[in-house]
């Protein structure tokens, strides 16, 4: 659960998909290389001037805003010995005091003039490896559950880098992003755990589909 510490927006970042070179002269079209900005208007579909390339795995109403805890930057830089650029993971908001263990699915936050609601953990993809040239980092993100998370927009409005971000409503079921990640990535046969995550009505549709499918398969096993 979010404590009394002040949440600080370290970086507000947006960017439309563009070509990125990686590896040995290879190229992909991706929205991961976002640029920091002072102000952006947040709509139900996400920030104006922001976008994704892979619409199947990114974007949509349930995944309009991507958040990543700033504290993990310090952890990964220390572990791997390499500095990380702002918004390395393609997140819109890099914030303090909003770790996955404290943020719950369904929590509602005031973000400048807008209001957002947490919907699911972020599922890291290989584009992170392509950008950082570090496959071990992606594995560690999944292993630790330090993936960041995604949100839907309940109220549109202007967001600035120096905007206040405050918890408006803590979800009563208290299913943290870290717990959801543990079930999603590591305990895929934990029936009770799956049911606990599914009990949160505000869970993103994509995660609900995946977990419902797992549950149905587990329920018919002998």
C-alpha positions in Angstrom: 0.0 0.0 0.0 1.2 3.5 -0.8 2.6 5.2 2.2 2.8 8.9 3.2 5.9 9.6 1.2 5.5 12.2 -1.5 5.4 10.8 -5.1 7.7 12.7 -7.4 7.6 12.5 -11.2 11.2 12.2 -12.2 10.4 12.1 -15.9 7.4 12.6 -18.1 8.0 11.0 -21.5 6.2 10.6 -24.7 7.1 9.6 -28.3 5.6 8.2 -31.5 6.9 5.0 -33.0 10.1 5.4 -35.1 12.8 3.2 -36.5 15.5 2.0 -34.1 18.7 0.2 -35.0 20.0 -2.7 -32.9 22.3 -5.6 -33.0 24.3 -6.0 -36.2 22.6 -3.4 -38.3 19.0 -4.7 -37.7 16.1 -2.3 -37.5 12.6 -2.3 -35.9 9.8 0.2 -35.7 9.1 0.9 -32.0 7.7 3.5 -29.6 10.1 2.6 -26.8 12.4 5.6 -27.4 10.4 8.3 -25.7 11.6 11.8 -25.1 11.2 13.7 -21.8 8.7 16.6 -22.0 7.5 19.3 -19.7 3.8 18.9 -20.4 1.4 16.6 -22.2 -2.4 16.2 -22.5 -3.6 12.8 -21.3 -6.6 11.3 -23.2 -8.4 8.0 -22.6 -6.1 6.6 -25.4 -2.9 7.9 -23.8 -0.8 11.0 -24.0 -1.1 13.2 -27.1 2.1 12.8 -29.1 2.6 9.3 -27.7 2.1 6.0 -29.4 3.0 2.3 -29.8 4.0 0.2 -32.8 2.9 -3.3 -31.6 -0.9 -2.7 -30.9 -1.4 -6.3 -29.9 1.0 -6.2 -26.9 0.9 -2.4 -26.1 -1.6 0.4 -25.9 -5.4 0.4 -25.7 -7.7 1.8 -23.1 -6.4 -0.5 -20.3 -2.8 0.2 -21.1 -2.9 4.0 -21.9 -0.2 5.0 -19.4 3.0 3.1 -18.5 4.6 3.8 -15.1 8.0 2.7 -13.9 9.6 3.2 -10.5 12.6 5.4 -10.5 14.2 3.4 -7.6 14.8 0.4 -10.0 17.0 2.6 -12.3 19.4 2.9 -9.4 19.2 -0.9 -8.8 19.8 -1.9 -12.4 22.6 0.7 -12.9 24.4 -0.7 -9.8 23.8 -4.4 -10.8 24.9 -4.1 -14.4 27.3 -1.1 -14.1 25.8 0.8 -17.0 24.0 4.2 -16.9 20.4 4.1 -18.2 18.8 6.9 -20.2 15.5 8.5 -19.0 12.5 6.4 -20.0 14.8 3.5 -21.0 11.9 1.1 -20.6 9.5 3.2 -22.7 7.5 4.3 -19.8 5.5 7.6 -19.7 6.0 8.2 -16.0 9.2 7.6 -14.0 8.2 8.0 -10.4 9.4 7.7 -6.8 7.6 5.9 -4.0 5.4 3.8 -6.2 7.0 0.4 -6.1 5.2 -2.7 -7.4 4.8 -4.1 -3.8 2.9 -1.0 -2.7 0.8 -0.3 -5.8 -2.4 -2.4 -6.2 -4.5 -3.3 -9.2 -7.5 -0.9 -9.1 -5.7 1.9 -7.2 -6.8 5.3 -8.4 -4.4 8.3 -8.6 -4.7 12.0 -9.3 -2.1 12.9 -11.9 -2.1 16.6 -12.6 -5.5 17.4 -14.0 -6.1 13.7 -14.9 -7.1 10.7 -13.0 -5.7 7.2 -13.7 -6.3 3.7 -12.5 -3.8 0.8 -12.3 -4.9 -2.1 -14.4 -2.0 -4.7 -14.7 1.7 -5.3 -14.4 3.7 -4.4 -17.5 4.8 -7.5 -19.5 8.4 -6.6 -20.6 9.2 -7.5 -24.2 12.3 -8.1 -26.2 12.4 -4.5 -27.4 14.0 -3.7 -24.0 16.8 -6.1 -24.8 17.2 -4.5 -28.3 17.4 -1.0 -26.8 19.8 -1.8 -23.9 21.8 -4.7 -25.6 21.4 -6.4 -22.2 19.3 -9.6 -22.3 20.1 -10.3 -18.6 18.2 -7.1 -17.6 15.0 -8.2 -19.2 15.3 -11.6 -17.4 15.9 -9.8 -14.1 12.9 -7.6 -14.5 10.7 -10.6 -14.9 12.5 -12.6 -12.2 12.1 -9.8 -9.6 8.7 -8.6 -10.7 10.2 -5.1 -11.1 8.3 -4.6 -14.4 6.4 -1.4 -13.9 2.7 -1.3 -14.6 0.0 0.1 -16.8 -3.1 2.3 -16.2 -6.3 3.4 -17.8 -7.5 7.0 -17.8 -10.6 7.8 -15.8 -10.4 11.6 -16.4 -8.5 13.4 -19.1 -6.4 16.4 -18.5 -3.0 18.2 -18.7 0.0 16.5 -17.0 3.2 18.4 -16.3 6.6 17.2 -15.1 6.1 19.0 -11.9 2.4 17.9 -11.4 1.4 16.4 -8.1 0.6 12.7 -8.1 -1.5 11.5 -5.2 -3.4 8.4 -4.2 -7.2 9.0 -4.4 -8.5 5.6 -3.7 -6.8 2.4 -2.6 -8.5 -0.7 -3.9 -10.0 -2.8 -1.1 -8.8 -6.2 -2.4 -5.1 -5.1 -2.0 -3.7 -7.2 -4.9 -0.4 -5.6 -5.4 1.3 -5.5 -8.8 4.2 -7.5 -7.4 1.7 -10.3 -6.3 0.0 -10.2 -9.7 3.4 -10.5 -11.4 4.3 -13.5 -9.3 1.1 -15.3 -10.3 1.3 -14.2 -14.0 5.0 -15.0 -14.6 6.0 -17.6 -11.9 3.0 -19.4 -10.4 1.0 -20.1 -13.4 -0.7 -23.2 -11.8 -1.6 -21.5 -8.6 -5.4 -21.7 -8.8 -6.1 -19.7 -5.6 -3.7 -17.1 -6.7 -5.2 -16.8 -10.1 -8.7 -16.5 -8.5 -7.4 -13.8 -6.2 -6.1 -11.6 -9.1 -9.3 -12.3 -11.2 -11.4 -11.1 -8.2 -10.3 -7.5 -9.0 -13.0 -6.3 -11.4 -10.7 -3.5 -12.6 -8.1 -5.9 -13.9 -7.1 -5.2 -17.6 -9.1 -7.3 -20.1 -5.9 -8.8 -21.6 -4.7 -10.2 -18.3 -8.2 -11.4 -17.5 -8.4 -13.4 -20.7 -5.0 -15.0 -20.1 -5.8 -15.9 -16.5 -9.3 -17.1 -17.2 -7.8 -19.4 -19.9 -5.2 -20.8 -17.5 -7.9 -21.3 -14.8 -10.2 -23.2 -17.2 -7.3 -25.5 -18.3 -6.3 -26.1 -14.7 -9.9 -26.8 -13.7 -10.2 -29.7 -16.2 -6.9 -31.3 -15.4 -7.3 -34.7 -13.7 
